Structure formats: C-alpha cells, structure tokens
Amino acid sequence: MWSKEKIQSVIQGALAGAQITVTDLTGTSDHFQVLIVTDEFEGLSSIQRHRKVYDILGSDVGGAIHALSLKTYTHQQWKKIHEEVQNHG
C-alpha cells in the first residue's frame, strides 16, 4: 500500500532536492495528487516529465496507485506562477 509519505520519499530519492507535495485525494491511499518542483524537469515536455515520475513510482501506477494527478514544474516556472498569483491576487 502506498501512502503520501512513501510517494514523497520514493520521488525524493530519485529527484534529490525536489520540492514535493503529495495529497491523498480520497483518503483511501490510492488516489493522489503530486506537485513536484525540480530543475531536473528543465527542457522536458509535460509528457516527458510525467513519464519520468511514472518510471520512478514503477508498476504500481495504475494498480495500487489507481489515480495519479501530476503537476510538474521547474523552479523558474514555479516562481513565475507565484509572481502571477501575487500580482493578480
């Protein structure tokens, strides 16, 4: 069984220094939303970023992890999002 902490730990082990936030969307430990901010995503398309995370989590994606929503950003993209929110909020 996967937990928020296990997902965070596994991803952190593969993407050292990444900022990771994991949310259990249903409380049943099989539907998760994961926000990852790392410069290791630099130059990768959204699909490539998601595949990288799927590879990290392994074959449990689509099995024990029934649903996985990913938000993947570089630090520069994340900073820009926060600046836009502050300027329009």
C-alpha positions in Angstrom: 0.0 0.0 0.0 1.2 3.5 -0.8 1.0 6.5 1.5 1.7 10.2 0.9 4.9 9.8 2.8 6.0 6.8 0.8 5.3 8.5 -2.5 7.2 11.6 -1.3 10.2 9.5 -0.1 10.5 7.5 -3.3 10.3 10.6 -5.6 12.7 12.5 -3.3 15.2 9.6 -3.5 15.2 9.8 -7.3 14.9 13.7 -7.6 17.2 14.9 -4.9 16.4 18.4 -3.8 13.0 18.5 -5.4 10.1 20.2 -3.6 7.3 17.7 -3.4 3.8 17.9 -2.0 1.6 14.8 -2.0 -2.2 14.9 -1.4 -4.4 11.9 -0.8 -7.4 13.0 -2.7 -9.9 10.4 -1.3 -8.4 9.2 2.0 -8.2 5.7 0.5 -4.4 5.7 -0.3 -5.0 5.1 -4.0 -5.9 8.5 -5.5 -3.1 11.0 -5.2 -2.1 14.5 -6.5 1.6 15.2 -6.6 3.2 18.6 -7.1 6.9 18.4 -7.9 9.2 21.3 -8.4 12.7 20.5 -9.6 15.2 21.7 -12.2 15.6 18.1 -13.4 12.5 18.9 -15.5 14.3 21.6 -17.4 14.0 21.0 -21.2 11.4 18.2 -20.8 7.9 18.3 -22.1 5.0 17.8 -19.8 4.6 14.2 -21.1 8.3 13.5 -20.6 8.1 14.8 -17.0 5.1 12.6 -16.2 6.8 9.6 -17.7 9.8 10.2 -15.6 7.6 10.3 -12.4 5.8 7.1 -13.6 9.1 5.4 -14.0 10.2 6.4 -10.5 7.0 5.1 -9.0 7.1 1.9 -11.0 4.4 -0.6 -12.0 2.1 0.4 -9.1 0.9 3.4 -11.1 -2.5 2.2 -12.5 -2.5 -0.6 -9.9 -2.1 0.1 -6.2 -1.9 3.8 -7.2 -5.2 3.8 -9.0 -5.2 7.5 -9.9 -2.2 9.9 -10.0 -2.6 13.6 -10.9 0.8 15.3 -11.5 1.8 18.9 -11.5 5.4 19.2 -12.6 7.4 22.5 -12.7 11.0 23.8 -12.8 11.9 26.3 -10.1 11.7 29.1 -12.6 8.2 28.1 -13.7 7.0 27.8 -10.1 8.5 31.2 -9.3 6.6 32.7 -12.2 3.3 31.1 -11.1 3.7 32.6 -7.6 4.6 36.0 -9.0 1.5 36.0 -11.2 -0.7 35.0 -8.3 0.7 37.8 -6.1 0.2 40.3 -8.9 -3.4 39.3 -9.6 -4.5 38.2 -6.2 
